[in-house]
Amino acid sequence: MKQVSNAFGFNRAKQFLTSWGVALVMGMPAIAMAQLPEMEAPSQGGGGLISTLQGYLYDFGALIGLVLCTIAFLMVGASAVASFKEARERETWGKFAVTVVVGVVLIVAIIWLATEALPILSQ
């Protein structure tokens, strides 16, 4: 007695779809590569290989500085919100004020240091 799957030709259909699926997956990188944009040149440098690499390192350093500033801003904001919640519950507004002032000074210092680091990276 034949199996039900063989009676309806499911095995042949499965083989056909599998072979076309493999061919489609193998051909996808060529299709995908055709749609990618050109890589942008770095904001500084250019010409030779070393100056192009230095330009990309400069851009990467600037990006890392921005990420650090963003993380510091988010951490100070979260700390200020937590301190505000605690101040409302316990009536300790002095701790909240100190947290906010120190946080603002910390953010300004990080932004200033990141700004000072960029000219050093461009050399």
N, CA, C and O of each residue as an XYZ file, in Angstrom:
492
protein
N       0.830     -1.176      0.000
C       0.000      0.000      0.000
C       0.877      1.243      0.000
O       1.828      1.335      0.777
N       0.565      2.193     -0.861
C       1.361      3.408     -0.954
C       1.020      4.348      0.192
O      -0.091      4.355      0.722
N       2.016      5.131      0.547
C       1.765      6.146      1.566
C       0.939      7.276      0.961
O       0.945      7.478     -0.254
N       0.242      7.996      1.802
C      -0.616      9.079      1.329
C       0.225     10.188      0.697
O      -0.192     10.793     -0.291
N       1.408     10.459      1.261
C       2.236     11.539      0.728
C       2.722     11.218     -0.684
O       2.835     12.122     -1.512
N       3.008      9.959     -0.973
C       3.441      9.586     -2.307
C       2.290      9.645     -3.304
O       2.494      9.971     -4.473
N       1.075      9.330     -2.841
C      -0.077      9.320     -3.728
C      -0.361     10.714     -4.278
O      -0.800     10.851     -5.420
N      -0.119     11.728     -3.492
C      -0.392     13.087     -3.947
C       0.830     13.785     -4.534
O       0.734     14.940     -4.949
N       1.935     13.132     -4.577
C       3.140     13.697     -5.174
C       3.828     14.744     -4.298
O       4.516     15.627     -4.810
N       3.644     14.646     -2.971
C       4.254     15.620     -2.084
C       5.777     15.524     -2.081
O       6.471     16.530     -1.928
N       6.285     14.320     -2.248
C       7.740     14.169     -2.255
C       8.356     14.892     -3.441
O       9.388     15.549     -3.303
N       7.726     14.773     -4.613
C       8.251     15.465     -5.796
C       8.149     16.972     -5.624
O       9.069     17.709     -5.979
N       7.046     17.419     -5.087
C       6.878     18.865     -4.864
C       7.895     19.367     -3.845
O       8.453     20.454     -3.999
N       8.130     18.576     -2.807
C       9.105     18.957     -1.792
C      10.502     19.035     -2.394
O      11.246     19.970     -2.098
N      10.874     18.061     -3.242
C      12.170     18.081     -3.907
C      12.297     19.296     -4.813
O      13.334     19.959     -4.832
N      11.252     19.585     -5.556
C      11.266     20.713     -6.479
C      11.437     22.029     -5.723
O      12.259     22.865     -6.097
N      10.663     22.203     -4.667
C      10.755     23.443     -3.884
C      12.091     23.552     -3.168
O      12.642     24.646     -3.050
N      12.621     22.427     -2.686
C      13.916     22.450     -2.013
C      15.023     22.833     -2.976
O      15.895     23.632     -2.633
N      14.998     22.270     -4.187
C      16.051     22.605     -5.148
C      15.948     24.067     -5.567
O      16.970     24.741     -5.692
N      14.741     24.569     -5.786
C      14.584     25.989     -6.135
C      14.911     26.883     -4.955
O      15.445     27.977     -5.138
N      14.599     26.432     -3.736
C      14.925     27.217     -2.543
C      16.422     27.361     -2.374
O      16.913     28.444     -2.054
N      17.158     26.266     -2.590
C      18.619     26.318     -2.492
C      19.185     27.233     -3.569
O      20.086     28.027     -3.296
N      18.671     27.133     -4.778
C      19.145     27.998     -5.853
C      18.843     29.459     -5.557
O      19.658     30.333     -5.849
N      17.685     29.727     -4.984
C      17.319     31.101     -4.644
C      18.217     31.657     -3.547
O      18.669     32.799     -3.625
N      18.474     30.839     -2.520
C      19.333     31.280     -1.422
C      20.759     31.496     -1.910
O      21.425     32.433     -1.469
N      21.233     30.653     -2.806
C      22.592     30.813     -3.327
C      22.708     32.053     -4.209
O      23.780     32.654     -4.290
N      21.629     32.438     -4.862
C      21.659     33.609     -5.724
C      21.371     34.907     -5.010
O      21.557     35.973     -5.596
N      20.917     34.862     -3.750
C      20.558     36.067     -3.009
C      21.731     37.032     -2.795
O      21.541     38.238     -2.953
N      22.929     36.559     -2.443
C      24.002     37.534     -2.232
C      24.285     38.388     -3.465
O      24.586     39.573     -3.330
N      24.196     37.822     -4.646
C      24.438     38.611     -5.854
C      23.365     39.670     -6.026
O      23.658     40.791     -6.442
N      22.129     39.325     -5.709
C      21.045     40.299     -5.810
C      21.206     41.369     -4.741
O      21.012     42.553     -5.015
N      21.556     40.964     -3.531
C      21.690     41.909     -2.427
C      22.863     42.856     -2.653
O      22.759     44.044     -2.346
N      23.957     42.363     -3.172
C      25.126     43.211     -3.388
C      24.845     44.286     -4.430
O      25.451     45.356     -4.390
N      23.951     44.021     -5.342
C      23.650     45.002     -6.380
C      22.900     46.194     -5.808
O      22.901     47.262     -6.422
N      22.263     46.050     -4.661
C      21.448     47.110     -4.095
C      22.172     47.942     -3.041
O      21.616     48.933     -2.569
N      23.377     47.576     -2.663
C      24.088     48.302     -1.617
C      24.640     49.621     -2.149
O      25.097     49.682     -3.290
N      24.603     50.680     -1.334
C      25.172     51.956     -1.769
C      26.694     51.941     -1.654
O      27.276     51.063     -1.018
N      27.311     52.912     -2.269
C      28.768     53.056     -2.187
C      29.155     53.491     -0.773
O      28.385     54.170     -0.094
N      30.345     53.098     -0.339
C      30.833     53.494      0.974
C      31.283     54.945      0.923
O      31.972     55.356     -0.010
N      30.890     55.722      1.935
C      31.251     57.135      1.962
C      32.712     57.304      2.335
O      33.285     56.503      3.073
N      33.297     58.364      1.808
C      34.675     58.693      2.156
C      34.694     59.288      3.563
O      33.691     59.847      4.006
N      35.817     59.176      4.269
C      35.878     59.761      5.610
C      35.806     61.280      5.540
O      36.074     61.883      4.501
N      35.437     61.888      6.670
C      35.290     63.343      6.694
C      36.640     64.045      6.595
O      36.710     65.189      6.145
N      37.698     63.380      7.006
C      39.045     63.947      6.888
C      39.931     62.936      6.194
O      39.608     61.750      6.125
N      41.030     63.406      5.690
C      41.980     62.510      5.036
C      41.561     62.204      3.623
O      40.703     62.880      3.055
N      42.153     61.208      3.072
C      41.876     60.829      1.701
C      43.192     60.699      0.958
O      44.253     60.962      1.523
N      43.134     60.312     -0.254
C      44.357     60.158     -1.035
C      44.936     58.772     -0.877
O      44.619     57.870     -1.653
N      45.782     58.594      0.119
C      46.435     57.310      0.320
C      45.697     56.431      1.304
O      44.705     56.833      1.911
N      46.207     55.221      1.446
C      45.589     54.242      2.327
C      45.688     54.668      3.790
O      44.704     54.587      4.524
N      46.863     55.117      4.218
C      47.069     55.492      5.618
C      46.210     56.694      5.990
O      45.597     56.697      7.058
N      46.151     57.706      5.144
C      45.341     58.890      5.470
C      43.850     58.563      5.460
O      43.086     59.145      6.231
N      43.427     57.638      4.595
C      42.027     57.220      4.598
C      41.702     56.473      5.886
O      40.650     56.703      6.483
N      42.594     55.578      6.324
C      42.394     54.866      7.586
C      42.374     55.838      8.759
O      41.571     55.681      9.679
N      43.255     56.849      8.737
C      43.242     57.849      9.795
C      41.928     58.627      9.797
O      41.404     58.959     10.860
N      41.401     58.913      8.625
C      40.119     59.598      8.537
C      38.989     58.763      9.116
O      38.132     59.279      9.835
N      38.989     57.471      8.802
C      37.962     56.592      9.372
C      38.123     56.450     10.881
O      37.123     56.396     11.597
N      39.349     56.387     11.379
C      39.568     56.331     12.824
C      39.102     57.615     13.496
O      38.559     57.572     14.600
N      39.306     58.749     12.850
C      38.820     60.023     13.376
C      37.297     59.998     13.481
O      36.739     60.383     14.509
N      36.632     59.553     12.435
C      35.169     59.478     12.450
C      34.685     58.497     13.521
O      33.695     58.758     14.203
N      35.385     57.371     13.666
C      35.020     56.389     14.685
C      35.205     56.976     16.083
O      34.372     56.753     16.962
N      36.279     57.717     16.295
C      36.508     58.371     17.590
C      35.433     59.394     17.907
O      34.977     59.494     19.046
N      35.026     60.158     16.892
C      33.952     61.128     17.094
C      32.648     60.416     17.447
O      31.894     60.875     18.305
N      32.394     59.309     16.789
C      31.179     58.539     17.071
C      31.212     57.972     18.484
O      30.201     58.012     19.186
N      32.350     57.449     18.911
C      32.478     56.912     20.272
C      32.266     58.018     21.294
O      31.617     57.794     22.316
N      32.804     59.212     21.039
C      32.589     60.350     21.942
C      31.120     60.708     22.049
O      30.631     60.989     23.143
N      30.409     60.703     20.931
C      28.973     60.993     20.961
C      28.202     59.919     21.726
O      27.270     60.227     22.468
N      28.594     58.670     21.544
C      27.925     57.578     22.259
C      28.165     57.707     23.761
O      27.239     57.521     24.551
N      29.395     58.022     24.162
C      29.685     58.202     25.582
C      28.895     59.361     26.175
O      28.386     59.255     27.290
N      28.788     60.457     25.446
C      27.999     61.592     25.921
C      26.523     61.214     26.064
O      25.868     61.622     27.023
N      26.011     60.452     25.131
C      24.615     60.023     25.192
C      24.384     59.095     26.382
O      23.388     59.234     27.092
N      25.290     58.159     26.601
C      25.151     57.241     27.740
C      25.218     58.012     29.051
O      24.441     57.744     29.967
N      26.147     58.974     29.150
C      26.248     59.780     30.369
C      24.972     60.577     30.595
O      24.482     60.660     31.721
N      24.431     61.164     29.531
C      23.196     61.936     29.643
C      22.043     61.055     30.137
O      21.273     61.471     31.002
N      21.925     59.851     29.594
C      20.852     58.946     30.003
C      21.029     58.475     31.447
O      20.053     58.370     32.190
N      22.260     58.193     31.845
C      22.505     57.743     33.213
C      22.238     58.849     34.220
O      21.662     58.598     35.279
N      22.649     60.068     33.902
C      22.385     61.197     34.800
C      20.887     61.460     34.879
O      20.361     61.748     35.955
N      20.200     61.363     33.749
C      18.753     61.556     33.757
C      18.042     60.505     34.596
O      17.138     60.830     35.365
N      18.447     59.242     34.454
C      17.837     58.175     35.243
C      18.121     58.360     36.730
O      17.248     58.128     37.566
N      19.329     58.774     37.054
C      19.680     59.017     38.455
C      18.882     60.186     39.020
O      18.438     60.139     40.168
N      18.698     61.228     38.227
C      17.926     62.386     38.686
C      16.460     62.015     38.908
O      15.844     62.467     39.873
N      15.910     61.204     38.032
C      14.515     60.774     38.203
C      14.376     59.918     39.460
O      13.426     60.090     40.224
N      15.308     59.004     39.677
C      15.261     58.170     40.881
C      15.425     59.020     42.136
O      14.746     58.784     43.136
N      16.318     60.003     42.094
C      16.519     60.886     43.236
C      15.288     61.765     43.479
O      14.944     62.053     44.626
N      14.627     62.188     42.397
C      13.399     62.975     42.535
C      12.299     62.150     43.196
O      11.571     62.647     44.055
N      12.186     60.903     42.794
C      11.180     60.022     43.395
C      11.451     59.841     44.886
O      10.533     59.892     45.705
N      12.727     59.629     45.230
C      13.095     59.468     46.628
C      12.863     60.756     47.412
O      12.436     60.708     48.565
N      13.138     61.904     46.801
C      12.945     63.185     47.473
C      11.465     63.440     47.757
O      11.129     64.012     48.795
N      10.588     63.032     46.864
C       9.150     63.207     47.091
C       8.657     62.317     48.221
O       7.760     62.702     48.972
N       9.245     61.121     48.347
C       8.813     60.199     49.390
C       9.366     60.578     50.764
O       8.648     60.513     51.762
N      10.631     60.970     50.815
C      11.304     61.205     52.107
C      11.532     62.679     52.419
O      12.044     63.009     53.489
N      11.165     63.563     51.512
C      11.363     65.013     51.707
C      12.841     65.363     51.894
O      13.183     66.168     52.760
N      13.716     64.760     51.085
C      15.159     65.068     51.112
C      15.523     65.744     49.790
O      16.108     65.125     48.901
N      15.171     67.001     49.683
C      15.391     67.731     48.438
C      16.853     68.132     48.247
O      17.274     68.414     47.125
N      17.624     68.160     49.323
C      19.039     68.499     49.207
C      19.805     67.461     48.392
O      20.652     67.811     47.571
N      19.508     66.199     48.619
C      20.164     65.131     47.866
C      19.796     65.205     46.388
O      20.635     64.974     45.517
N      18.534     65.530     46.115
C      18.101     65.684     44.722
C      18.856     66.822     44.035
O      19.309     66.671     42.901
N      18.992     67.962     44.720
C      19.699     69.108     44.137
C      21.162     68.773     43.875
O      21.713     69.146     42.839
N      21.789     68.073     44.808
C      23.190     67.689     44.622
C      23.326     66.728     43.447
O      24.258     66.845     42.651
N      22.405     65.788     43.336
C      22.450     64.827     42.227
C      22.327     65.542     40.887
O      23.064     65.233     39.950
N      21.407     66.489     40.788
C      21.206     67.207     39.525
C      22.408     68.072     39.198
O      22.865     68.075     38.055
N      22.932     68.807     40.172
C      24.074     69.697     39.911
C      25.307     68.893     39.519
O      25.989     69.239     38.554
N      25.601     67.833     40.249
C      26.763     67.000     39.924
C      26.574     66.337     38.562
O      27.531     66.208     37.799
N      25.353     65.919     38.253
C      25.080     65.312     36.945
C      25.292     66.286     35.799
O      25.869     65.925     34.773
N      24.832     67.510     35.963
C      25.024     68.515     34.915
C      26.507     68.822     34.734
O      26.985     68.943     33.606
N      27.227     68.948     35.831
C      28.677     69.192     35.741
C      29.371     68.015     35.055
O      30.282     68.209     34.251
N      28.938     66.810     35.373
C      29.526     65.616     34.751
C      29.269     65.601     33.244
O      30.179     65.310     32.467
N      28.054     65.909     32.828
C      27.736     65.922     31.394
C      28.550     66.994     30.680
O      29.089     66.746     29.602
N      28.644     68.180     31.269
C      29.426     69.256     30.647
C      30.893     68.857     30.536
O      31.533     69.125     29.520
N      31.430     68.219     31.576
C      32.834     67.785     31.539
C      33.061     66.732     30.457
O      34.075     66.772     29.760
N      32.139     65.805     30.313
C      32.304     64.759     29.295
C      32.230     65.361     27.897
O      33.023     65.007     27.025
N      31.287     66.263     27.680
C      31.190     66.916     26.360
C      32.432     67.738     26.077
O      32.931     67.738     24.952
N      32.940     68.440     27.082
C      34.154     69.245     26.888
C      35.350     68.352     26.567
O      36.138     68.671     25.677
N      35.492     67.241     27.281
C      36.612     66.329     27.015
C      36.503     65.697     25.627
O      37.511     65.532     24.939
N      35.292     65.345     25.216
C      35.114     64.778     23.878
C      35.447     65.808     22.804
O      36.029     65.468     21.774
N      35.081     67.064     23.042
C      35.397     68.133     22.089
C      36.895     68.385     22.022
O      37.431     68.642     20.944
N      37.572     68.315     23.150
C      39.025     68.508     23.175
C      39.766     67.336     22.535
O      40.869     67.512     22.018
N      39.173     66.147     22.563
C      39.836     64.962     22.021
C      39.813     64.933     20.497
O      40.709     64.357     19.881
N      38.806     65.544     19.881
C      38.696     65.481     18.416
C      39.880     66.110     17.674
O      40.377     65.505     16.725
N      40.350     67.298     18.067
C      41.541     67.821     17.368
C      42.786     66.948     17.549
O      43.642     66.876     16.666
N      42.872     66.294     18.693
C      44.011     65.409     18.923
C      43.946     64.215     17.980
O      44.973     63.764     17.471
N      42.734     63.702     17.746
C      42.575     62.575     16.838
C      42.872     62.944     15.392
O      43.277     62.086     14.607
N      42.678     64.205     15.032
C      42.877     64.601     13.623
C      44.364     64.740     13.265
O      44.703     64.886     12.091
N      45.236     64.697     14.250
C      46.674     64.856     13.957
C      47.290     63.561     13.546
O      48.487     63.510     13.264
